[in-house]
Amino acid sequence: MTILVTGGAGFIGSSLLRQLAPFKERLVCVDKFTYAASQDNVPDNVELYMADLADEEAVRYLFEQETFTDIFHLAAESHVDNSIKDCKPFIEANVIGTVNLLQLALEKEVNRFMHISTDEVYGSIEDGGYFVETTSYDPKSPYSASKASSDHFVRAYGETYGIPYFITNCSNNYGQNQFPEKLIPLFINNIIHNKPLPVYGDGNYTRDWLYVKDHAIAIDLVFHRGRNKETYNIGGFNEWKNIDLVRLLCKKMDSKLGRPAGTSESLITYVKDRPGHDLRYAIDASKINKELGWKPSVTFEEGLEKTIDWYLANSDWLQHVTSGTYQEYYKNHYGS
């Protein structure tokens, strides 16, 4: 088997590569190496290509060099704030890139197409309700609209052309190797450097949090044991209001940095809310639990401890990715 993992130099993609690396399959990673990707994230036994999936010729060249049996598609632009400022890169990466990949998967008769998506395609949900696999799509941001579109194209290629596919929709991920633009690594980095902790609105936006290693295990399970043309929601059974999560993070960081209690919490700064901000996401992951036996391996507090410890122990990585200098290395070694 030769497995292609797109976006494997990013956060979730690299966690999946570490999950797959001990097994006998040959792994190939393709990544555009945007600001949020790093070669430092990728296991040594994985072959790397630098390519933009929105470039049809680049994708075709990749499939001429390699014979892929299966695809894990994780490459995506994913930061909602960036999509609000400029949605074009999200259309190119998440929609056009997905369609280009599907077309080559069809032509080369790939065995399985694993499409990794988000719970944000479902929109917001009221207290007491949960997203299930049949929940109607209701995306509110340009990012979630682009991911919803990519989901629809995967299903359309499956139904029209017969490509075997699986779709997974996950909740908010956290853990090691996450670029510090997302809440948890951003706030860890800001606390270390005594910078403000910007909280949108009143801080009562609610999210379900999923430890990235547990997500990788779930994707691997769906790949090996999931049913063709099925969707699986993957969540942490773990809802937190943003402000409560930030206060917990502050408490843990003060303890680990040897600072007086309350030091980090004083950095909290409430900022103007972003447009189209969904109030609550909550995933019902009972389907993957009942069919495949998956459940989170850690509690949120355990996962948060592991995450904080990793960032504190890997300050060089944190400095490396926030500086932006690493991108020149990739361009020189993997193309422009």
PARO-158390 format. One line per 10 residues: number of its first residue (from 1); for each residue x negated, y, z of N, C-alpha, C. Coordinates in steps of 0.1 Angstrom, whole numbers, plus 5000, padded with zeros to 4 digits. Layout:
NUM) X:Y:Z:X:Y:Z:X:Y:Z  ...
***
This chain:
1) 4992:4988:5000:5000:5000:5000:4991:5013:5000  4995:5022:4992:4989:5036:4993:5000:5046:4996  4999:5052:5007:5010:5060:5012:5006:5075:5011  5014:5083:5004:5012:5097:5003:5019:5104:5015  5012:5113:5022:5018:5121:5032:5016:5136:5028  5026:5143:5025:5025:5157:5021:5026:5165:5034  5018:5176:5034:5018:5184:5046:5010:5178:5057  5001:5168:5054:4995:5161:5065:4984:5168:5073  4981:5180:5068:4971:5189:5076:4978:5198:5085  4992:5198:5085:5000:5206:5094:5003:5199:5107
11) 5012:5204:5114:5015:5200:5128:5021:5186:5128  5033:5185:5123:5040:5172:5124:5033:5162:5115  5029:5166:5103:5022:5157:5093:5010:5151:5099  5002:5158:5106:4990:5153:5111:4993:5143:5123  5003:5146:5130:5007:5137:5141:5012:5123:5135  5019:5124:5123:5023:5112:5116:5011:5104:5111  5001:5111:5106:4989:5105:5101:4982:5097:5112  4981:5104:5124:4975:5097:5136:4983:5084:5140  4996:5085:5138:5005:5073:5141:5002:5062:5131  5000:5066:5118:4998:5056:5108:4984:5051:5106
21) 4974:5059:5110:4960:5056:5108:4955:5043:5113  4959:5037:5124:4954:5025:5129:4958:5013:5120  4968:5014:5112:4973:5003:5104:4965:5002:5091  4968:4991:5083:4960:4988:5072:4963:4996:5059  4974:5003:5059:4978:5011:5047:4967:5021:5043  4965:5024:5031:4956:5034:5026:4964:5047:5027  4959:5058:5033:4966:5070:5035:4960:5081:5027  4968:5089:5019:4963:5100:5012:4972:5112:5016  4965:5123:5019:4971:5135:5024:4970:5146:5013  4981:5152:5010:4980:5164:5001:4986:5176:5009
31) 4979:5187:5008:4983:5199:5016:4978:5211:5008  4986:5221:5009:4983:5234:5002:4973:5242:5010  4971:5238:5023:4962:5245:5032:4965:5259:5034  4978:5262:5037:4982:5275:5041:4976:5279:5055  4980:5290:5060:4975:5295:5073:4977:5285:5084  4988:5277:5083:4992:5268:5094:4986:5254:5093  4977:5251:5083:4971:5238:5081:4956:5239:5085  4951:5227:5089:4937:5226:5092:4932:5212:5090  4920:5211:5084:4914:5198:5082:4911:5192:5095  4909:5200:5105:4906:5195:5119:4917:5186:5124
41) 4929:5188:5119:4940:5180:5123:4941:5166:5117  4933:5163:5107:4935:5151:5099:4925:5141:5103  4929:5128:5106:4920:5117:5109:4910:5115:5098  4898:5110:5102:4887:5108:5093:4890:5098:5082  4898:5088:5084:4900:5078:5074:4911:5081:5064  4915:5094:5063:4925:5098:5054:4919:5106:5043  4923:5103:5030:4917:5110:5019:4926:5123:5017  4919:5134:5013:4925:5147:5012:4925:5152:4998  4937:5158:4994:4938:5166:4982:4943:5179:4986  4938:5190:4979:4944:5203:4981:4953:5206:4969
51) 4966:5208:4970:4974:5211:4959:4987:5218:4964  4993:5226:4955:5006:5232:4958:5017:5224:4951  5026:5219:4959:5036:5210:4953:5046:5218:4944  5046:5231:4945:5054:5239:4936:5048:5240:4922  5036:5236:4921:5029:5236:4908:5031:5222:4902  5039:5221:4892:5043:5208:4886:5031:5201:4880  5022:5208:4874:5010:5202:4868:5001:5197:4879  5000:5203:4890:4991:5199:4901:4997:5186:4907  5010:5185:4908:5016:5173:4913:5015:5161:4903  5016:5164:4891:5014:5154:4880:5000:5149:4880
61) 4990:5158:4882:4976:5154:4882:4974:5144:4894  4980:5148:4906:4978:5139:4917:4983:5125:4915  4995:5124:4908:5001:5111:4906:4993:5104:4894  4985:5111:4887:4977:5104:4877:4964:5098:4883  4960:5105:4894:4948:5100:4901:4951:5088:4910  4963:5088:4915:4966:5078:4926:4979:5070:4922  4980:5058:4927:4992:5051:4925:4999:5049:4939  5009:5057:4942:5015:5057:4955:5026:5047:4955  5027:5039:4966:5038:5030:4968:5049:5037:4976  5046:5046:4985:5056:5052:4993:5052:5067:4996
71) 5061:5075:4999:5059:5089:5002:5066:5093:5015  5058:5100:5023:5063:5108:5035:5062:5123:5031  5074:5129:5030:5074:5143:5025:5076:5152:5037  5065:5159:5042:5066:5168:5053:5062:5182:5049  5056:5184:5038:5051:5197:5034:5063:5207:5033  5061:5218:5040:5072:5228:5040:5067:5241:5046  5073:5252:5041:5072:5265:5049:5082:5264:5060  5079:5267:5072:5088:5264:5083:5091:5275:5093  5084:5286:5092:5086:5297:5102:5097:5306:5098  5108:5306:5106:5120:5313:5103:5117:5328:5101
81) 5110:5334:5110:5107:5348:5109:5101:5352:5096  5092:5343:5091:5085:5346:5078:5096:5345:5066  5105:5336:5068:5115:5334:5057:5124:5346:5056  5126:5353:5068:5135:5365:5068:5128:5377:5061  5114:5377:5063:5106:5388:5057:5105:5386:5042  5104:5373:5037:5102:5370:5023:5106:5355:5021  5117:5353:5014:5122:5339:5013:5116:5332:5001  5109:5339:4992:5105:5333:4979:5095:5321:4982  5085:5323:4991:5076:5311:4994:5084:5299:4999  5095:5301:5005:5103:5290:5011:5110:5283:5000
91) 5115:5290:4990:5122:5284:4979:5112:5276:4971  5100:5282:4968:5089:5275:4961:5085:5262:4968  5081:5263:4980:5076:5252:4988:5087:5241:4991  5098:5246:4996:5108:5236:5001:5117:5231:4991  5120:5239:4981:5130:5234:4971:5122:5229:4958  5115:5238:4952:5108:5235:4940:5098:5224:4942  5090:5225:4953:5080:5215:4957:5087:5201:4959  5098:5201:4965:5105:5188:4968:5110:5182:4955  5116:5190:4946:5121:5185:4933:5109:5180:4924  5098:5187:4924:5086:5182:4916:5082:5169:4922
101) 5082:5167:4935:5077:5154:4941:5087:5143:4938  5100:5146:4939:5110:5136:4935:5109:5132:4921  5107:5141:4912:5106:5137:4898:5094:5128:4895  5083:5130:4901:5071:5121:4899:5074:5108:4907  5080:5108:4918:5084:5096:4925:5093:5087:4917  5102:5094:4909:5111:5087:4900:5103:5081:4889  5095:5089:4882:5088:5084:4871:5078:5072:4874  5072:5073:4886:5062:5063:4890:5068:5052:4898  5082:5052:4900:5089:5041:4907:5083:5038:4921  5082:5049:4928:5078:5048:4942:5088:5040:4950
111) 5084:5032:4960:5093:5023:4967:5102:5030:4976  5097:5040:4984:5105:5047:4994:5101:5061:4995  5111:5070:4996:5109:5084:4997:5114:5089:5011  5105:5092:5020:5108:5096:5033:5108:5111:5034  5120:5117:5036:5121:5132:5036:5124:5137:5050  5114:5145:5055:5115:5149:5069:5121:5164:5069  5132:5165:5076:5139:5178:5076:5142:5182:5090  5151:5192:5092:5153:5199:5104:5168:5199:5108  5170:5201:5121:5184:5202:5126:5190:5216:5122  5181:5225:5118:5186:5239:5115:5195:5239:5103
121) 5195:5229:5095:5204:5228:5083:5219:5228:5088  5221:5223:5100:5235:5222:5105:5241:5236:5110  5232:5246:5112:5236:5258:5118:5237:5258:5133  5245:5266:5139:5247:5266:5153:5258:5258:5158  5258:5253:5170:5269:5245:5176:5273:5250:5190  5285:5250:5193:5290:5255:5205:5286:5245:5217  5286:5251:5229:5283:5243:5241:5292:5231:5242  5286:5219:5245:5294:5207:5246:5294:5199:5233  5290:5204:5222:5290:5197:5210:5276:5193:5206  5275:5183:5196:5262:5178:5192:5262:5176:5177
131) 5250:5178:5171:5249:5175:5157:5248:5160:5155  5256:5154:5146:5255:5140:5142:5252:5140:5128  5249:5128:5123:5244:5127:5109:5254:5131:5098  5267:5132:5102:5277:5136:5093:5282:5150:5095  5275:5158:5104:5279:5172:5106:5277:5180:5093  5287:5188:5090:5286:5196:5078:5274:5206:5079  5268:5208:5067:5257:5218:5067:5262:5232:5067  5255:5241:5075:5259:5255:5077:5247:5263:5080  5237:5263:5071:5224:5270:5073:5226:5285:5074  5219:5292:5083:5221:5306:5086:5209:5314:5081
141) 5197:5308:5081:5185:5316:5077:5180:5311:5063  5172:5320:5057:5166:5315:5044:5158:5302:5046  5151:5300:5057:5144:5288:5059:5153:5276:5059  5164:5277:5068:5173:5265:5069:5180:5263:5056  5183:5274:5048:5190:5272:5035:5181:5264:5026  5168:5267:5026:5158:5260:5017:5157:5246:5021  5157:5243:5034:5156:5229:5038:5169:5221:5035  5181:5228:5036:5193:5222:5033:5193:5218:5018  5188:5227:5010:5188:5225:4995:5179:5213:4992  5167:5212:4999:5158:5201:4997:5165:5187:5001
151) 5172:5187:5012:5180:5175:5016:5190:5171:5005  5197:5181:5000:5207:5178:4989:5200:5172:4977  5189:5177:4973:5182:5172:4961:5177:5158:4964  5172:5155:4976:5168:5141:4979:5180:5132:4977  5191:5135:4983:5203:5127:4981:5208:5126:4967  5207:5137:4960:5211:5137:4946:5202:5128:4937  5189:5128:4939:5180:5119:4932:5183:5104:4936  5186:5102:4949:5190:5089:4953:5202:5083:4946  5213:5092:4946:5225:5087:4941:5225:5087:4925  5219:5097:4919:5219:5098:4905:5209:5088:4898
161) 5197:5087:4904:5186:5080:4897:5182:5067:4905  5188:5065:4917:5185:5053:4924:5172:5053:4932  5166:5065:4935:5154:5065:4943:5158:5060:4957  5151:5050:4963:5153:5047:4977:5148:5058:4986  5157:5063:4995:5153:5074:5003:5158:5072:5017  5151:5080:5026:5156:5082:5040:5154:5097:5043  5164:5102:5051:5162:5116:5055:5163:5116:5071  5154:5123:5077:5154:5125:5091:5155:5140:5094  5164:5143:5103:5166:5157:5108:5162:5158:5122  5152:5166:5125:5147:5166:5139:5150:5180:5146
171) 5148:5179:5159:5150:5191:5167:5136:5198:5169  5135:5209:5177:5122:5216:5178:5111:5207:5183  5100:5207:5176:5088:5199:5180:5079:5207:5188  5071:5200:5197:5061:5207:5204:5050:5196:5207  5038:5201:5209:5027:5192:5212:5014:5197:5206  5004:5188:5205:4990:5193:5201:4990:5196:5186  4981:5205:5182:4978:5209:5169:4989:5218:5162  4997:5224:5170:5008:5232:5164:5002:5246:5163  5004:5252:5151:4999:5266:5149:5006:5276:5159  4998:5285:5165:5004:5293:5175:5012:5305:5170
181) 5022:5301:5162:5033:5311:5158:5046:5307:5164  5047:5293:5167:5059:5288:5173:5058:5290:5188  5070:5290:5195:5071:5295:5209:5061:5289:5219  5060:5276:5220:5051:5270:5230:5037:5273:5228  5031:5270:5217:5016:5273:5215:5014:5288:5215  5023:5296:5209:5021:5311:5209:5020:5316:5224  5029:5311:5232:5030:5316:5246:5018:5311:5254  5014:5299:5251:5002:5294:5258:4990:5303:5254  4988:5306:5242:4977:5314:5237:4978:5328:5243  4990:5334:5243:4992:5347:5248:4989:5348:5263
191) 4994:5338:5271:4991:5337:5285:4976:5336:5288  4969:5328:5280:4954:5327:5282:4948:5341:5281  4953:5349:5271:4947:5362:5268:4954:5374:5274  4964:5371:5283:4971:5381:5290:4979:5391:5280  4985:5385:5270:4992:5392:5260:5007:5391:5263  5015:5400:5259:5030:5400:5261:5036:5387:5256  5047:5382:5262:5054:5370:5258:5068:5375:5253  5069:5377:5239:5081:5383:5234:5093:5373:5233  5104:5376:5240:5116:5368:5241:5127:5375:5233  5133:5368:5224:5144:5374:5216:5156:5376:5224
201) 5163:5387:5222:5176:5390:5228:5176:5388:5243  5186:5381:5249:5186:5379:5263:5179:5366:5267  5173:5358:5258:5166:5346:5261:5175:5334:5263  5188:5335:5260:5197:5324:5263:5199:5315:5251  5191:5316:5240:5192:5307:5229:5187:5294:5234  5195:5283:5230:5192:5270:5235:5187:5261:5224  5177:5253:5227:5171:5244:5217:5169:5230:5224  5169:5220:5216:5165:5206:5220:5151:5205:5216  5142:5200:5226:5128:5199:5224:5123:5184:5223  5115:5182:5213:5110:5168:5209:5095:5168:5209
211) 5089:5159:5217:5074:5158:5217:5070:5152:5204  5060:5158:5197:5057:5155:5183:5052:5140:5182  5046:5135:5192:5041:5121:5190:5054:5112:5190  5064:5115:5198:5076:5107:5197:5083:5108:5184  5082:5120:5178:5088:5122:5165:5081:5113:5154  5067:5113:5155:5060:5105:5146:5063:5090:5147  5065:5085:5159:5069:5072:5162:5083:5069:5155  5092:5078:5157:5105:5077:5151:5105:5076:5136  5097:5085:5130:5096:5085:5115:5090:5071:5110  5080:5066:5117:5074:5053:5114:5085:5042:5115
221) 5093:5043:5125:5103:5033:5127:5114:5033:5116  5118:5045:5112:5127:5046:5101:5121:5041:5088  5109:5044:5086:5102:5039:5074:5102:5024:5073  5099:5017:5084:5098:5002:5084:5111:4995:5086  5121:5001:5093:5133:4994:5097:5146:5001:5093  5145:5014:5088:5157:5021:5085:5164:5016:5073  5177:5019:5071:5185:5015:5060:5184:5025:5049  5183:5020:5037:5182:5028:5025:5194:5038:5024  5191:5050:5020:5200:5061:5018:5207:5065:5031  5201:5063:5042:5206:5068:5055:5199:5080:5060
231) 5206:5087:5068:5201:5099:5075:5200:5095:5090  5189:5099:5096:5187:5097:5111:5183:5110:5118  5192:5114:5128:5188:5125:5136:5178:5121:5147  5168:5129:5149:5158:5126:5159:5157:5138:5168  5161:5136:5181:5161:5146:5191:5155:5141:5204  5152:5151:5213:5146:5147:5226:5155:5145:5237  5169:5146:5235:5179:5146:5246:5175:5156:5257  5171:5168:5253:5163:5177:5261:5166:5191:5258  5177:5197:5262:5180:5211:5259:5175:5220:5270  5169:5232:5265:5164:5242:5273:5168:5256:5267
241) 5173:5265:5276:5174:5279:5272:5160:5284:5271  5158:5293:5261:5144:5298:5258:5138:5304:5271  5146:5312:5278:5140:5319:5289:5137:5310:5301  5144:5299:5302:5141:5289:5313:5128:5281:5309  5127:5278:5296:5115:5272:5291:5103:5281:5294  5104:5294:5290:5093:5303:5292:5089:5304:5306  5098:5305:5315:5095:5306:5329:5088:5293:5335  5092:5282:5330:5085:5269:5334:5071:5269:5328  5069:5273:5316:5056:5274:5310:5047:5283:5318  5052:5295:5321:5045:5305:5329:5040:5299:5343
251) 5049:5292:5349:5046:5285:5362:5035:5275:5361  5036:5267:5350:5025:5257:5348:5012:5263:5344  5012:5273:5336:5000:5280:5332:4993:5287:5344  5001:5293:5352:4995:5300:5364:4988:5290:5372  4994:5278:5374:4988:5267:5382:4975:5262:5376  4975:5260:5363:4964:5254:5356:4952:5264:5355  4956:5277:5354:4945:5287:5352:4941:5293:5366  4947:5288:5376:4943:5293:5390:4947:5307:5392  4958:5312:5386:4963:5325:5388:4974:5326:5399  4976:5337:5405:4987:5338:5415:5000:5335:5408
261) 5009:5329:5416:5023:5326:5411:5030:5339:5406  5036:5338:5394:5043:5350:5389:5034:5359:5380  5021:5356:5379:5013:5364:5370:5017:5364:5356  5019:5352:5351:5023:5350:5337:5037:5355:5334  5046:5353:5343:5060:5357:5341:5061:5372:5339  5052:5379:5345:5052:5394:5344:5049:5398:5329  5044:5389:5321:5041:5392:5307:5054:5391:5298  5065:5386:5303:5077:5384:5295:5082:5398:5291  5084:5399:5278:5089:5411:5272:5101:5408:5263  5113:5414:5266:5125:5411:5258:5124:5420:5246
271) 5126:5414:5234:5125:5422:5221:5138:5420:5213  5140:5429:5203:5152:5429:5195:5154:5416:5188  5166:5411:5189:5169:5398:5183:5167:5398:5168  5164:5386:5163:5163:5385:5148:5176:5383:5141  5178:5386:5129:5190:5385:5122:5194:5370:5120  5207:5367:5121:5212:5353:5119:5207:5343:5129  5204:5347:5141:5198:5338:5151:5208:5328:5156  5206:5315:5154:5216:5305:5159:5215:5304:5174  5226:5303:5180:5227:5303:5195:5222:5290:5201  5226:5279:5195:5223:5266:5201:5222:5255:5191
281) 5211:5247:5192:5210:5235:5185:5210:5223:5195  5217:5212:5191:5217:5201:5200:5220:5188:5192  5210:5179:5192:5211:5167:5184:5216:5155:5192  5225:5148:5186:5229:5135:5191:5220:5124:5183  5210:5118:5190:5201:5109:5185:5205:5094:5188  5218:5092:5190:5222:5079:5194:5221:5069:5183  5222:5073:5170:5222:5064:5159:5208:5057:5158  5197:5065:5159:5184:5059:5158:5181:5051:5171  5187:5055:5182:5185:5047:5194:5192:5033:5193  5204:5033:5188:5212:5021:5187:5207:5011:5176
291) 5203:5017:5165:5199:5009:5153:5185:5005:5154  5176:5014:5159:5162:5011:5158:5155:5010:5171  5162:5013:5182:5157:5012:5195:5148:5023:5200  5148:5034:5192:5139:5045:5196:5145:5054:5207  5136:5059:5215:5140:5069:5225:5127:5076:5229  5128:5089:5234:5116:5096:5238:5108:5089:5248  5095:5089:5247:5086:5082:5257:5082:5091:5269  5084:5104:5268:5081:5113:5279:5092:5122:5282  5093:5127:5294:5102:5137:5298:5096:5150:5292  5104:5161:5292:5099:5174:5287:5088:5179:5296
301) 5089:5178:5309:5078:5183:5318:5065:5175:5315  5067:5162:5313:5055:5154:5310:5048:5158:5297  5057:5160:5287:5052:5164:5274:5046:5178:5274  5052:5187:5282:5046:5200:5283:5033:5200:5290  5031:5192:5300:5018:5190:5307:5008:5186:5297  5011:5176:5290:5001:5170:5280:4998:5181:5269  5008:5189:5265:5006:5199:5255:4997:5210:5261  5000:5215:5272:4991:5226:5279:4977:5221:5280  4976:5209:5286:4962:5203:5288:4954:5202:5275  4961:5199:5264:4954:5198:5251:4949:5211:5246
311) 4958:5221:5247:4953:5235:5242:4942:5240:5251  4943:5238:5264:4932:5243:5273:4919:5236:5270  4920:5223:5267:4908:5215:5264:4903:5217:5250  4911:5224:5241:4907:5226:5227:4907:5240:5224  4901:5248:5232:4901:5263:5229:4893:5266:5216  4884:5258:5212:4877:5260:5200:4886:5259:5188  4895:5249:5188:4905:5246:5178:4914:5259:5177  4919:5263:5189:4928:5274:5190:4922:5287:5184  4909:5289:5187:4902:5301:5181:4900:5299:5166  4897:5287:5162:4894:5284:5148:4906:5287:5139
321) 4918:5283:5143:4930:5284:5135:4936:5298:5136  4934:5305:5147:4939:5319:5148:4930:5329:5141  4918:5325:5138:4909:5335:5132:4911:5335:5117  4916:5324:5111:4918:5324:5096:4906:5321:5088  4894:5321:5094:4882:5318:5086:4881:5304:5080  4888:5295:5086:4887:5281:5081:4893:5279:5067  4902:5289:5063:4908:5287:5050:4898:5288:5038  4887:5296:5040:4877:5297:5029:4870:5284:5027  4868:5276:5038:4862:5263:5037:4870:5254:5028  4883:5254:5030:4892:5245:5023:4892:5248:5008
331) 4893:5262:5005:4893:5266:4991:4880:5262:4984  4869:5263:4992:4856:5259:4986:4854:5244:4983  4861:5236:4992:4859:5221:4991:4870:5214:4984  4882:5220:4984:4893:5213:4978:4900:5220:4966  4894:5231:4962:4900:5238:4950:4906:5251:4955  4911:5259:4945:4916:5272:4948:4931:5272:4947
***
